[in-house]
Amino acid sequence: MIDPWAHVSSHSMDEAVDLLAQRSPALWARRRRRLRGLPYGFGASDAPLHQQRPFLRLMMEDQSTVKVYRKPRQVGVSESSVTEVLWCMDTADSSRTLVYTLPSTKLV
């Protein structure tokens, strides 16, 4: 059987994935971010239920111009939002304006 990937070096595969990561904040996070020394992730399906957070990937991939979340504590939304801002700063052209806000004490 002929291997269709035989002519592709690991270096060119890395370049291809980096190009895809410029359009995908979730992929960029997996490639560039680390939390507690581990690659950024959304929880494996075999992880304990409290560590499975596939909804974070969906929220991160949503490229709406305005996002507002109502959430409980400690589900990873703030970390994902900061990660998305870092992705945007790393990959977007300099003409883009980013605003990241946190609730005031009165709203918490």
Residue pairs with C-beta under 8 A, 6 or more apart in sequence:
17 27
17 31
18 31
20 27
21 27
21 28
21 30
21 31
21 32
21 91
22 28
22 91
24 61
25 60
25 61
25 83
25 84
25 87
25 88
26 42
26 57
26 60
26 61
28 87
28 90
28 91
29 40
29 60
29 80
29 83
29 87
30 39
30 40
30 41
31 39
32 40
32 86
32 87
32 90
33 39
33 40
33 83
33 86
34 40
35 79
40 83
42 52
42 53
42 54
42 56
42 57
43 51
43 52
43 53
43 54
44 51
44 52
45 52
53 75
53 76
56 75
56 76
56 77
56 80
59 67
59 69
59 77
59 80
60 80
60 83
60 84
67 81
69 77
69 81
71 77
78 102
81 100
82 100
85 98
85 100
88 96
88 98
89 98
